[in-house]
Amino acid sequence: MPPADRIRWTSAARCHVGLVRDVNEDAFLDRPERGLWVVADGMGGHDAGELASRMIVSAIDGLAPCADLATFIMAARQRLQVVNRQLRAEAMMREVPIIGSTVVVMLGCGPFCAYLWAGDSRIYLYRAGRLMLLSRDHSHAEELRAQGLADSETLASAQNLVTRAVGALDTLELDEGSVPVVDGDIFLLCSDGLTNYASERDIASALAAGDCSQAADALVELALKGGGRDNITAVVVRAEDSCDSDMTVLNPAL
């Protein structure tokens, strides 16, 4: 495990309105120097969805520097809970059913990273030539798959129905995980505007070269070529051990 001060983060982010929509309700945070990354995919229509995703990004951007991973995670959770309450109040004031956003957050702290999510925005890890999905969609389609009801027609009708989001309910449920960081790890945070229009095989190929900026460009292009009917956001993050380029042999597993 590399010491905390040996991990160097680099990253790049791209966001595109897509080929159909007039408004981009996605938002992202890209702060490699502080170990903070977010993708938020707003819902509620036009200014409401934009408001929700921007509020989430602003809340996480306000986190204090990491002292330890557990404290970092707790602080992120607390900030998202505050945003959840604010969005519930805003929806009530506007007399609309929901102003909300899916979210995936990644926190880099020492030789570990943690991630939190609600909804179907995802986080992947590309390590040693293998793409691994770290999150699990909070969606009706995922529930159908778990029940063995995953025929294509049923899944298509449930594709955009999320079961969790910031602002969706009075109580916000967030899932979380963490992994030890290995030299050369590449993480991808993305909205469903990418994953609905690009295969995981193609996503892995885009990440394989290890260049964050090139990969982010390539991922957006994949989604556009695949149809691009939704807003598209991709944040690509690379971890490097500044003292040893062969850390993968020391800790090859999650």
C-alpha positions in Angstrom: 0.0 0.0 0.0 1.6 3.3 -1.0 1.9 6.0 1.6 -0.6 8.8 1.4 1.8 11.5 0.2 2.9 9.3 -2.8 -0.5 9.2 -4.5 -0.9 11.8 -7.2 -4.3 12.3 -8.8 -4.9 13.6 -12.3 -8.3 13.9 -14.0 -10.4 15.4 -16.8 -14.1 16.0 -17.3 -16.3 16.5 -20.3 -20.0 17.4 -20.4 -22.2 17.6 -23.5 -25.9 18.5 -23.9 -26.3 15.6 -26.3 -28.0 15.6 -29.7 -31.7 16.0 -28.7 -32.1 18.1 -25.6 -31.9 21.8 -25.4 -30.9 22.0 -21.7 -28.0 20.3 -19.9 -29.2 19.2 -16.5 -25.9 17.4 -15.8 -23.2 18.9 -13.6 -19.8 17.7 -12.5 -17.0 18.5 -10.1 -13.3 17.9 -11.0 -10.9 18.8 -8.2 -7.9 16.4 -8.4 -5.8 18.6 -6.1 -8.4 18.1 -3.3 -9.5 14.5 -4.1 -13.1 15.5 -5.0 -15.1 14.4 -8.0 -18.8 14.4 -8.7 -21.3 13.7 -11.4 -24.9 14.7 -10.9 -27.7 14.2 -13.3 -30.6 16.5 -12.6 -34.3 15.7 -13.0 -37.5 17.8 -12.7 -37.3 19.7 -16.0 -35.2 22.6 -17.2 -34.2 25.0 -14.5 -35.3 22.5 -11.7 -32.9 19.7 -12.8 -30.1 22.2 -13.4 -30.7 23.6 -9.9 -30.5 20.2 -8.3 -27.3 19.1 -10.0 -25.6 22.5 -9.4 -26.5 22.4 -5.7 -25.0 19.0 -5.2 -21.8 20.0 -6.9 -21.5 23.2 -4.9 -22.2 21.3 -1.6 -19.4 18.7 -2.2 -17.0 21.4 -3.5 -17.4 23.0 -0.1 -15.9 20.0 1.8 -12.9 20.7 4.0 -9.6 18.9 3.1 -9.5 15.2 4.0 -8.2 14.5 7.5 -9.2 10.8 7.4 -11.4 8.8 5.1 -14.2 8.1 7.5 -14.5 11.8 8.4 -14.4 12.7 4.7 -17.2 10.3 3.9 -19.4 11.4 6.8 -19.0 15.1 5.8 -20.0 14.3 2.2 -23.0 12.4 3.4 -24.1 15.3 5.7 -23.8 17.8 2.9 -25.9 15.6 0.5 -28.5 15.3 3.2 -28.7 19.1 3.5 -29.2 19.4 -0.2 -31.9 16.7 -0.1 -33.8 18.8 2.5 -33.4 22.0 0.5 -34.6 20.3 -2.7 -37.7 18.9 -1.0 -38.5 22.3 0.4 -38.0 23.9 -3.1 -40.3 21.4 -4.7 -43.0 22.1 -2.1 -42.6 25.8 -2.7 -42.9 25.4 -6.4 -45.8 22.9 -6.0 -44.0 20.3 -8.2 -43.7 16.6 -7.4 -39.9 16.5 -7.5 -36.7 18.5 -8.0 -33.9 16.0 -7.8 -30.7 14.6 -9.1 -28.8 11.3 -9.2 -25.3 11.6 -7.9 -22.0 9.7 -7.7 -19.2 11.1 -5.6 -15.6 10.0 -5.4 -13.3 11.0 -2.5 -9.6 10.5 -2.7 -7.9 10.4 0.7 -4.4 8.9 1.2 -4.0 5.5 -0.3 -7.7 4.9 -0.5 -10.7 6.3 -2.4 -14.3 6.1 -1.3 -17.5 6.6 -3.4 -21.1 7.4 -2.6 -24.1 7.3 -4.9 -27.8 7.5 -5.3 -29.5 6.7 -8.6 -28.0 5.4 -11.9 -25.0 7.6 -12.3 -22.1 5.2 -12.1 -18.5 4.8 -11.0 -16.2 2.3 -12.7 -12.6 1.2 -12.0 -10.3 0.2 -14.8 -7.4 -1.9 -13.4 -4.9 -4.2 -15.1 -7.0 -4.3 -18.3 -10.3 -5.0 -16.6 -13.3 -2.7 -16.3 -15.2 -3.2 -13.0 -18.5 -1.5 -12.1 -18.2 -0.4 -8.5 -21.7 1.0 -8.0 -25.0 -0.7 -8.5 -27.8 1.3 -10.2 -30.7 2.3 -8.0 -33.2 1.9 -10.8 -36.4 -0.1 -11.7 -34.5 -1.8 -14.5 -31.8 -3.1 -12.0 -34.6 -4.4 -9.7 -36.1 -6.3 -12.7 -32.7 -7.8 -13.5 -32.3 -8.9 -9.9 -35.8 -10.6 -10.1 -34.9 -12.3 -13.4 -37.3 -10.3 -15.4 -34.8 -8.8 -17.7 -36.4 -9.2 -21.1 -35.4 -6.3 -23.5 -38.9 -4.9 -23.8 -39.5 -4.7 -20.1 -36.0 -3.2 -19.5 -36.5 -0.6 -22.2 -39.7 0.6 -20.5 -38.0 0.9 -17.2 -34.7 2.4 -18.4 -35.1 5.9 -17.0 -36.9 5.1 -13.8 -34.6 5.6 -10.8 -35.5 4.4 -7.3 -33.2 6.8 -5.5 -32.1 10.4 -6.0 -31.2 13.4 -4.0 -34.5 15.3 -3.5 -36.7 12.4 -4.4 -37.8 11.5 -0.9 -37.7 13.0 2.6 -35.1 10.5 3.6 -32.1 10.2 1.3 -30.5 6.7 1.1 -26.9 6.6 -0.1 -24.8 3.6 -0.8 -21.0 3.7 -0.4 -17.9 1.7 -0.9 -14.1 2.1 -0.8 -11.1 0.6 -2.5 -7.3 0.7 -1.9 -5.6 2.7 -4.6 -3.1 1.0 -6.9 -0.7 2.8 -9.2 -2.3 3.2 -12.6 -5.9 2.8 -11.4 -8.3 4.7 -13.6 -11.8 5.6 -12.3 -14.7 6.8 -14.4 -17.7 8.7 -13.0 -20.5 9.1 -15.5 -24.2 9.9 -16.1 -26.5 7.4 -17.8 -26.2 9.6 -20.9 -22.9 7.7 -21.4 -23.8 4.2 -20.3 -27.1 4.1 -22.2 -25.3 4.7 -25.5 -21.9 3.1 -25.1 -21.0 -0.5 -24.3 -18.7 -1.4 -21.4 -16.4 -2.9 -23.9 -16.0 0.4 -25.7 -15.7 2.3 -22.5 -12.9 0.0 -21.4 -11.1 0.6 -24.7 -11.4 4.3 -24.3 -9.8 4.1 -20.8 -7.1 1.7 -21.8 -4.5 4.3 -23.0 -4.5 5.9 -19.5 -4.8 9.5 -20.7 -7.6 11.2 -18.8 -8.2 14.0 -21.3 -8.2 11.8 -24.3 -10.4 9.2 -22.6 -13.0 11.8 -21.6 -13.2 13.1 -25.2 -13.5 9.6 -26.6 -16.2 8.6 -24.1 -18.4 11.6 -25.1 -17.9 10.8 -28.8 -18.9 7.2 -28.1 -22.2 8.3 -26.6 -22.9 10.8 -29.4 -22.2 8.1 -32.0 -24.5 5.7 -30.1 -27.4 8.1 -30.4 -26.7 10.8 -27.8 -30.3 11.4 -26.8 -29.4 12.5 -23.3 -27.0 14.8 -21.5 -23.6 13.1 -21.4 -21.0 13.5 -18.6 -17.7 11.7 -18.1 -15.1 12.3 -15.4 -11.9 10.3 -15.8 -9.5 10.0 -12.8 -6.1 8.4 -12.7 -4.1 7.5 -9.6 -0.3 7.4 -9.7 2.2 6.4 -7.1 4.9 9.0 -7.6 7.7 6.6 -6.3 6.9 3.3 -7.8 5.4 2.5 -11.2 4.9 -1.2 -10.4 2.4 -1.0 -7.5 0.0 -3.2 -9.3 2.0 -6.3 -8.4 1.7 -5.4 -4.7 -2.0 -5.1 -4.5 -3.7 -6.4 -7.6 -7.1 -7.1 -6.0 -9.8 -4.9 -4.5 
